[in-house]
């Protein structure tokens, strides 16, 4: 997707339902974003950035993480596997928390080469961490020719690893996520997007119902792969023109690009929470895209889908974890409300002095995929990253003087606090001396 490509226009908004379920005293209608934030990709950052790494130009923190990243890029080609893994973890940590396109410009080829070799020759954990770097790198690059080079070099090896049945499920899942974001950013030709969507469908079809209509028996690790593949497929779906998508749906499942609604509804019976949730959100996204072209899009399939969404929106089975039930109900209430009322959920996310409003299923999913890649550094990139701001329609970055003023105010608070502490200690000592003299 070229950098100047416009995203889908915003749809009508609605306020979230504030009802509480019978067996919950907590907020059961919280958005899936706030519910997921407690655990989502906590390992993606591999620990927090040290307090000294503030990222402000000219500070000691900037020099520290710059040197740290340089050393990690060098270690990414080391002979020892654990050294390479540690290097990728460090690179991931720095790229998540800092937006540094100029710094990466002179080092991107070295980093791309190290990632490509680890994906091709590495195993398991090394492949997973190498694949995590790719979305972070493509999001930070600004030149279209650099992004095209990245796609050309890394797309083939990502496809090979994602389809390799002997590779670890986690590594394959990370490759699917990387493929989705890499092609979302760097590919605009439907001739390239549709074959990739076909490959991704072949991966998540493992969670379709069996021939006897019983739920898939996929393991948790396989389910993570299926949900990652479906999420990447849905991200690429947001690039398709509505008319093209409706034409593909009219072609039926024989095209191998778009799964049937019945297959996706079957995935709602999966025992794995993430598969059910991604399938539900994908169905809502498909109907949103189809209704932009045809107001009566798949009306015949709607009753079956509404019935399935109602069951999951009111699910109270105790064999599911309490948090899983809460997140599932919140998600499927939104899905059900959209299917019945044609009203997309609206979620507001505040960062700094700015406000991001997600009011279509397309922007919801784009935000989710970016957040999954960026983890705890999402707010940094919302404020700084040109591409992220363009995708989410945030407009130009906040002026430098405003950001500098906020930094100066924070520093002044720290100085005042330190002076107050020193003054309190000094006065305490003087009081002790006076008390001793009086006695």
C-alpha positions as CSV (number, residue, x, y, z in Angstrom):
1,X,0.0,0.0,0.0
2,X,1.7,3.3,-1.1
3,X,2.1,5.9,1.6
4,X,-0.5,8.2,0.0
5,X,-3.2,5.6,-0.3
6,X,-6.5,6.8,1.4
7,X,-8.1,4.4,3.8
8,X,-11.8,3.7,4.1
9,X,-14.1,6.6,5.1
10,X,-15.5,6.7,8.6
11,X,-18.9,5.2,9.2
12,X,-21.6,6.2,11.6
13,X,-20.7,5.9,15.3
14,X,-22.5,4.6,18.4
15,X,-21.9,4.5,22.1
16,X,-21.0,1.2,23.8
17,X,-23.8,-0.5,25.7
18,X,-23.3,-0.2,29.5
19,X,-25.2,-3.3,30.7
20,X,-23.5,-5.7,33.1
21,X,-23.9,-9.5,32.8
22,X,-25.5,-11.5,35.5
23,X,-22.4,-13.3,36.6
24,X,-19.9,-10.4,36.3
25,X,-19.5,-7.3,38.5
26,X,-16.7,-5.9,36.3
27,X,-17.3,-3.8,33.2
28,X,-18.3,-6.5,30.7
29,X,-18.7,-4.0,27.9
30,X,-15.2,-2.6,27.9
31,X,-13.7,-2.4,24.5
32,X,-11.6,-5.3,23.3
33,X,-8.7,-2.9,23.1
34,X,-8.8,-2.1,26.8
35,X,-9.5,-5.8,27.7
36,X,-6.6,-7.0,25.6
37,X,-4.1,-4.4,26.7
38,X,-3.6,-6.2,30.0
39,X,-1.9,-9.2,28.4
40,X,-1.6,-8.5,24.7
41,X,2.0,-8.9,23.5
42,X,3.6,-8.2,26.8
43,X,6.5,-10.3,25.6
44,X,6.9,-8.2,22.5
45,X,8.9,-5.5,24.2
46,X,10.9,-8.1,26.2
47,X,11.1,-5.8,29.2
48,X,10.8,-2.0,29.5
49,X,13.2,0.6,28.2
50,X,15.6,1.8,30.8
51,X,14.7,5.0,32.5
52,X,17.7,6.8,31.0
53,X,16.5,6.1,27.4
54,X,14.1,9.0,27.0
55,X,14.7,9.3,23.3
56,X,15.0,13.1,23.4
57,X,17.7,14.3,20.9
58,X,20.8,15.4,22.5
59,X,20.2,13.5,25.8
60,X,22.3,10.7,27.2
61,X,19.4,8.3,26.6
62,X,19.5,8.9,22.8
63,X,23.2,8.0,22.7
64,X,22.6,5.0,24.9
65,X,19.9,3.3,22.8
66,X,21.7,4.3,19.6
67,X,24.8,2.4,20.7
68,X,22.7,-0.4,22.0
69,X,21.0,-0.8,18.6
70,X,24.3,-0.6,16.7
71,X,25.8,-3.4,18.8
72,X,22.6,-5.5,18.4
73,X,22.7,-5.2,14.6
74,X,26.3,-6.3,14.6
75,X,25.4,-9.3,16.9
76,X,22.5,-10.3,14.7
77,X,25.0,-12.0,12.3
78,X,27.0,-13.7,15.1
79,X,27.8,-17.4,14.8
80,X,26.1,-18.3,18.2
81,X,22.4,-18.7,18.0
82,X,21.6,-17.3,21.4
83,X,23.6,-14.2,20.6
84,X,21.5,-13.7,17.5
85,X,18.3,-14.2,19.5
86,X,19.4,-11.7,22.1
87,X,20.3,-9.3,19.4
88,X,16.9,-9.5,17.8
89,X,15.2,-9.0,21.1
90,X,17.2,-5.9,21.7
91,X,16.4,-4.6,18.2
92,X,12.8,-5.3,18.8
93,X,12.9,-3.4,22.1
94,X,14.5,-0.3,20.6
95,X,12.3,-0.1,17.4
96,X,9.1,-0.5,19.5
97,X,9.9,2.4,21.7
98,X,11.7,4.8,19.3
99,X,10.8,6.2,15.9
100,X,14.2,6.5,14.1
101,X,13.9,6.3,10.3
102,X,17.0,8.4,9.7
103,X,19.2,6.2,11.9
104,X,17.9,3.1,10.2
105,X,18.4,4.4,6.7
106,X,22.1,3.6,6.6
107,X,21.7,0.3,8.4
108,X,18.6,-1.2,6.8
109,X,20.5,-3.5,4.4
110,X,22.6,-5.0,7.1
111,X,19.6,-5.6,9.3
112,X,17.5,-7.0,6.4
113,X,20.3,-9.4,5.5
114,X,20.6,-10.7,9.1
115,X,16.8,-11.2,9.3
116,X,16.6,-13.0,6.0
117,X,19.4,-15.4,7.0
118,X,17.8,-16.2,10.4
119,X,14.5,-16.9,8.8
120,X,16.1,-19.2,6.1
121,X,18.5,-21.0,8.3
122,X,17.3,-20.6,11.9
123,X,14.9,-22.6,13.9
124,X,12.0,-22.0,16.3
125,X,12.7,-19.0,18.6
126,X,15.2,-17.4,16.3
127,X,12.8,-17.4,13.4
128,X,10.0,-16.0,15.6
129,X,12.2,-13.0,16.8
130,X,13.5,-12.4,13.3
131,X,10.0,-12.3,11.9
132,X,9.0,-9.8,14.6
133,X,11.6,-7.3,13.3
134,X,10.1,-7.1,9.8
135,X,6.8,-5.1,10.7
136,X,8.8,-2.8,12.9
137,X,11.3,-2.1,10.1
138,X,8.8,-1.6,7.3
139,X,6.7,0.8,9.5
140,X,9.8,2.9,10.1
141,X,11.1,3.2,6.6
142,X,9.9,6.3,4.7
143,X,11.3,5.9,1.1
144,X,9.1,3.9,-1.2
145,X,12.1,2.3,-3.0
146,X,13.4,1.0,0.4
147,X,10.0,-0.5,1.2
148,X,9.9,-2.2,-2.3
149,X,13.4,-3.6,-1.7
150,X,12.2,-5.0,1.7
151,X,9.2,-6.7,0.1
152,X,11.3,-8.2,-2.7
153,X,13.9,-9.6,-0.3
154,X,11.8,-10.9,2.6
155,X,8.3,-11.8,1.2
156,X,9.6,-15.1,-0.4
157,X,11.3,-16.4,2.7
158,X,8.3,-15.4,4.9
159,X,6.0,-17.3,2.6
160,X,8.2,-20.4,2.7
161,X,8.5,-20.4,6.4
162,X,4.8,-19.8,7.0
163,X,3.9,-22.8,4.8
164,X,6.7,-25.0,6.2
165,X,4.9,-27.8,8.2
166,X,8.1,-28.7,10.0
167,X,8.7,-25.2,11.4
168,X,7.4,-24.2,14.8
169,X,3.8,-23.0,15.0
170,X,4.9,-19.7,16.7
171,X,7.5,-19.0,14.0
172,X,4.9,-19.6,11.3
173,X,2.3,-17.4,13.1
174,X,4.9,-14.5,13.4
175,X,5.7,-14.9,9.7
176,X,1.9,-14.6,8.8
177,X,1.7,-11.4,10.9
178,X,4.8,-10.0,9.2
179,X,3.5,-10.9,5.7
180,X,0.2,-9.1,6.4
181,X,1.8,-5.8,7.5
182,X,4.7,-6.0,5.0
183,X,2.3,-6.3,2.0
184,X,-0.2,-3.9,3.6
185,X,2.5,-1.2,3.6
186,X,4.5,-2.1,0.5
187,X,2.1,-3.8,-2.1
188,X,-0.7,-2.1,-4.1
189,X,-1.1,-4.6,-6.9
190,X,-4.2,-6.9,-6.6
191,X,-2.2,-9.4,-8.7
192,X,0.1,-9.8,-5.7
193,X,-2.4,-9.3,-2.9
194,X,-4.9,-12.0,-4.0
195,X,-2.4,-14.9,-4.3
196,X,-1.1,-14.1,-0.8
197,X,-4.7,-14.0,0.6
198,X,-5.2,-17.5,-1.0
199,X,-2.1,-18.8,0.8
200,X,-3.2,-17.4,4.1
201,X,-6.7,-19.0,3.7
202,X,-5.0,-22.3,3.2
203,X,-3.4,-21.9,6.6
204,X,-6.4,-20.8,8.6
205,X,-8.7,-23.3,6.9
206,X,-7.4,-25.7,9.6
207,X,-10.0,-24.2,12.0
208,X,-13.0,-24.8,9.7
209,X,-15.5,-27.3,10.8
210,X,-14.8,-31.0,10.0
211,X,-16.7,-32.9,7.4
212,X,-19.2,-34.1,10.1
213,X,-19.8,-30.4,11.2
214,X,-17.9,-30.9,14.4
215,X,-15.4,-28.2,15.6
216,X,-11.8,-28.3,14.6
217,X,-9.5,-30.3,16.9
218,X,-6.6,-27.9,16.4
219,X,-4.2,-27.5,19.3
220,X,-3.6,-24.2,21.0
221,X,-0.4,-23.7,19.1
222,X,-2.1,-24.5,15.8
223,X,-5.0,-22.2,16.7
224,X,-2.5,-19.3,17.3
225,X,-1.2,-19.9,13.7
226,X,-4.8,-19.9,12.3
227,X,-5.8,-16.7,14.1
228,X,-2.6,-15.0,12.9
229,X,-3.2,-16.1,9.3
230,X,-6.8,-14.9,9.5
231,X,-5.8,-11.6,11.0
232,X,-3.3,-11.0,8.2
233,X,-5.9,-12.0,5.6
234,X,-8.3,-9.5,7.1
235,X,-5.7,-6.7,7.0
236,X,-5.2,-7.3,3.3
237,X,-9.0,-7.4,2.9
238,X,-9.1,-3.7,3.9
239,X,-7.1,-2.9,0.8
240,X,-9.6,-4.4,-1.6
241,X,-12.2,-2.1,-3.4
242,X,-15.7,-3.0,-2.3
243,X,-16.7,-3.9,-5.9
244,X,-13.8,-6.3,-6.3
245,X,-14.5,-8.0,-3.0
246,X,-18.2,-8.5,-3.8
247,X,-17.2,-10.0,-7.2
248,X,-14.8,-12.4,-5.4
249,X,-17.7,-13.4,-3.0
250,X,-19.9,-14.0,-6.0
251,X,-17.3,-16.3,-7.4
252,X,-17.7,-18.6,-4.4
253,X,-15.1,-20.5,-2.4
254,X,-13.8,-21.9,-5.7
255,X,-11.7,-18.8,-6.1
256,X,-9.7,-19.8,-3.0
257,X,-9.3,-16.2,-2.0
258,X,-12.4,-15.5,0.0
259,X,-13.8,-18.2,2.4
260,X,-17.5,-18.7,2.5
261,X,-19.5,-17.1,5.3
262,X,-20.5,-20.6,6.5
263,X,-16.8,-21.6,6.9
264,X,-16.1,-18.5,9.0
265,X,-19.3,-19.1,11.1
266,X,-17.9,-22.6,11.7
267,X,-14.8,-21.0,13.1
268,X,-16.9,-19.4,15.8
269,X,-17.3,-22.9,17.3
270,X,-13.5,-23.2,17.8
271,X,-12.5,-24.0,21.4
272,X,-9.8,-21.3,21.1
273,X,-10.8,-17.8,22.1
274,X,-8.5,-15.9,19.7
275,X,-9.8,-17.9,16.7
276,X,-13.4,-17.1,17.6
277,X,-12.8,-13.4,18.1
278,X,-10.8,-12.9,14.9
279,X,-13.4,-14.8,13.0
280,X,-16.2,-12.7,14.4
281,X,-14.4,-9.4,13.6
282,X,-13.6,-10.7,10.1
283,X,-17.2,-11.4,9.4
284,X,-18.2,-7.9,10.5
285,X,-15.4,-6.5,8.3
286,X,-16.6,-8.5,5.3
287,X,-20.2,-7.3,5.8
288,X,-19.0,-3.7,6.2
289,X,-17.0,-3.9,3.0
290,X,-19.8,-5.6,1.1
291,X,-22.5,-3.2,2.2
292,X,-20.5,-0.3,0.8
293,X,-21.2,-1.8,-2.6
294,X,-24.6,-3.5,-2.1
295,X,-27.0,-2.6,0.8
296,X,-28.4,-6.1,0.7
297,X,-25.0,-7.9,0.7
298,X,-25.5,-11.6,1.8
299,X,-28.9,-11.0,3.3
300,X,-29.6,-14.7,3.1
301,X,-26.7,-15.6,5.3
302,X,-27.5,-12.9,7.9
303,X,-30.0,-14.9,10.2
304,X,-27.5,-17.7,10.6
305,X,-24.7,-15.3,11.5
306,X,-26.9,-13.3,13.9
307,X,-27.9,-16.5,15.8
308,X,-24.2,-17.5,16.2
309,X,-23.2,-14.0,17.3
310,X,-26.1,-13.9,19.9
311,X,-24.9,-17.2,21.5
312,X,-21.3,-15.9,21.9
313,X,-22.5,-12.5,23.1
314,X,-24.4,-14.1,25.9
315,X,-22.1,-17.0,26.6
316,X,-22.0,-17.9,30.3
317,X,-20.4,-21.3,30.2
318,X,-18.3,-21.8,33.3
319,X,-15.8,-24.0,31.6
320,X,-14.4,-20.9,29.9
321,X,-12.1,-18.6,31.9
322,X,-13.8,-15.6,33.4
323,X,-11.7,-13.1,31.5
324,X,-12.2,-15.1,28.2
325,X,-16.0,-14.8,28.7
326,X,-15.8,-11.1,29.4
327,X,-13.6,-10.3,26.3
328,X,-15.7,-12.6,24.1
329,X,-19.0,-11.0,25.1
330,X,-17.7,-7.5,24.6
331,X,-16.5,-8.4,21.1
332,X,-19.6,-10.2,20.0
333,X,-22.0,-7.6,21.3
334,X,-20.2,-5.1,19.0
335,X,-20.5,-7.6,16.1
336,X,-24.1,-8.3,16.8
337,X,-25.0,-4.6,17.1
338,X,-23.4,-4.0,13.7
339,X,-25.1,-6.9,12.0
340,X,-28.6,-6.0,13.3
341,X,-28.3,-2.2,13.3
342,X,-25.6,-1.5,10.7
343,X,-23.8,0.7,13.3
344,X,-20.1,0.2,13.8
345,X,-18.6,0.5,17.3
346,X,-16.8,3.7,18.2
347,X,-13.7,3.6,20.4
348,X,-11.7,6.7,21.5
349,X,-8.0,6.4,22.4
350,X,-6.3,9.3,24.0
351,X,-2.5,9.7,23.7
352,X,-0.8,12.9,24.9
353,X,-3.1,15.8,23.9
354,X,-4.5,14.0,20.9
355,X,-7.5,11.7,20.4
356,X,-7.8,8.8,18.0
357,X,-11.3,7.7,17.1
358,X,-11.9,4.2,15.6
359,X,-15.3,4.1,14.1
360,X,-15.2,1.5,11.3
361,X,-14.3,-2.2,11.4
362,X,-11.5,-1.6,8.8
363,X,-9.8,1.0,11.0
364,X,-10.4,-1.2,14.1
365,X,-8.5,-4.0,12.5
366,X,-5.7,-1.8,11.1
367,X,-5.2,-0.4,14.5
368,X,-5.2,-3.9,16.1
369,X,-2.5,-5.2,13.7
370,X,-0.3,-2.1,14.3
371,X,-0.7,-2.4,18.0
372,X,0.2,-6.1,17.9
373,X,3.4,-5.3,16.2
374,X,4.3,-2.2,18.3
375,X,3.1,-3.4,21.7
376,X,3.8,-0.9,24.5
377,X,5.4,1.5,22.0
378,X,2.1,2.2,20.2
379,X,1.6,5.7,21.7
380,X,5.1,6.7,20.6
381,X,4.3,5.8,17.0
382,X,0.9,7.4,17.2
383,X,2.6,10.7,18.0
384,X,5.7,10.4,15.8
385,X,5.3,7.8,13.0
386,X,4.2,9.4,9.7
387,X,2.9,6.2,8.2
388,X,0.9,5.2,11.3
389,X,-0.6,8.6,11.5
390,X,-1.6,8.5,7.8
391,X,-3.2,5.1,8.1
392,X,-5.2,6.1,11.1
393,X,-6.0,9.5,9.7
394,X,-4.4,11.5,12.5
395,X,-3.1,14.3,10.3
396,X,0.3,16.0,10.6
397,X,2.5,15.5,13.6
398,X,2.2,17.8,16.6
399,X,4.7,20.7,16.3
400,X,8.1,20.3,17.8
401,X,7.8,23.4,20.1
402,X,4.7,21.9,21.7
403,X,6.4,18.6,22.4
404,X,9.5,20.4,23.7
405,X,7.4,22.5,26.0
406,X,5.8,19.4,27.5
407,X,9.3,17.9,28.0
408,X,10.6,21.0,29.7
409,X,7.6,21.1,32.1
410,X,8.2,17.4,33.1
411,X,11.9,18.1,33.7
412,X,11.0,21.1,35.8
413,X,8.7,18.9,38.0
414,X,11.5,16.4,38.6
415,X,13.9,19.2,39.5
416,X,11.4,20.7,41.9
417,X,10.8,17.3,43.5
418,X,14.5,16.7,44.0
419,X,15.0,20.2,45.5
420,X,12.0,19.6,47.9
421,X,13.5,16.3,49.0
422,X,17.0,17.8,49.6
423,X,15.4,20.7,51.5
424,X,13.4,18.3,53.7
425,X,16.5,16.3,54.6
426,X,18.5,19.4,55.4
427,X,15.8,20.8,57.7
428,X,15.5,17.5,59.4
429,X,19.2,17.5,60.3
430,X,19.0,21.0,61.6
431,X,16.0,20.1,63.8
432,X,18.0,17.2,65.3
433,X,20.9,19.6,66.2
434,X,18.6,22.1,67.9
435,X,17.0,19.3,70.0
436,X,20.4,18.1,71.1
437,X,21.5,21.6,72.1
438,X,18.4,22.2,74.2
439,X,18.9,19.0,76.1
